[in-house]
Amino acid sequence: PEVINGRTHKATVVDLSPWVEYEFRVVASNSVGIGEPSRPSALLKTKAAVPVVAPTNISGGGGSRSELVITWEPVSEELQNGEGFGYIIMFRPLGSATWTKAAVASVESSKYVYRNESIRPLSPFEVKVGVYNNEGEGTLSSISIIYSGEDEPQIAPVGVSALSVSAAEVEVSWQPLAWNRHTGRVLGYEVSLG
């Protein structure tokens, strides 16, 4: 802390965080040393301000057909800078000029799901997540690319063959489905008896 002239009876404290409670003490000093600190002042909350820290770890994907799932790391309370805190979600199909904007009013939220039948499976979207409070809109994150939900596979595996291994076992094999826009990520196969 800055040393203040002995004839001065007030000081301005700078670089405090908005919307945070502080208490203050004063210590007198002279050439001999430093005395005991005063009793703490009453708690004083600084004024609110527009939030300046954007959410981090913007991610998402997955979800069901016709969904765009967006997730983020929530902003901690000490960085919310005021009441009425929430998140602004902006997204657009990759290559589009028009942003869709939504607001999530819950402080604890870390997920937003946009549903629309016109969304094609595994479509890339540009996504930004920002913050707001009663003082106004704050910072937006940088753009992340997130893919819409997948559809169920539309094609069946080919090259299915069966080989008798024993009286109680049959080995079934097939050509795996390659990843593409229509099948997405194949997580498994189901073999049924016909």
C-alpha positions, 0 to 999 in steps of 0.5 A: 500500500501507498504511504500517505502524508501524516496530515492527510485524512482520506485516500482513494483506493483503486483497482478494486473489483466491481460488485465485491464487498471490502473492508478497510484498516488504517495503520499509522507509522513513524520513524520508529515503526508501524503501529497497530491497525485500526478496527475494520471499517464497515463492509462496503460493496463496490458498484456493479459494472458490465462483466468483462470475462467471457466463458471458457472451454466452449464446446458441445456437439452430440445430442439428438437429431435436429439439435445443436448442443453448446456447453461452456465453463461457467463464470465464477461469482467474483467475475460476474460484476453485478446482479442479473448475470446470465449468458449470451449464446450466438451461433450460425451455420458455418459460412452463414452471415446471420447470427442467431442469439439466445440468452440464458438467465441462470448463473449456474448454467453451462449448457444450451440446446437449440432444437430445429427440424431444419438442422442437418445431422453433423452440420458445423456451426460457429459458436460464441458465448458471452456474458451480461448483467443488469449493467449491460452485455459484456465480452464474447468468447472467440469462435468455436466450431461445434457440430449438430447432433447425429442421425441414426445410420441410414445405411446397413453394413455390407459384406455380411458373412457367417462361418460355423466355428462349432456346434454352438458358435457361429462367427459373423463378420461384415465390412465396417461403415466408414465415417461420413456425413450421413452415418456419423460416428458408428459406436457399435453394431447389433447382430440379430438372428434371422 
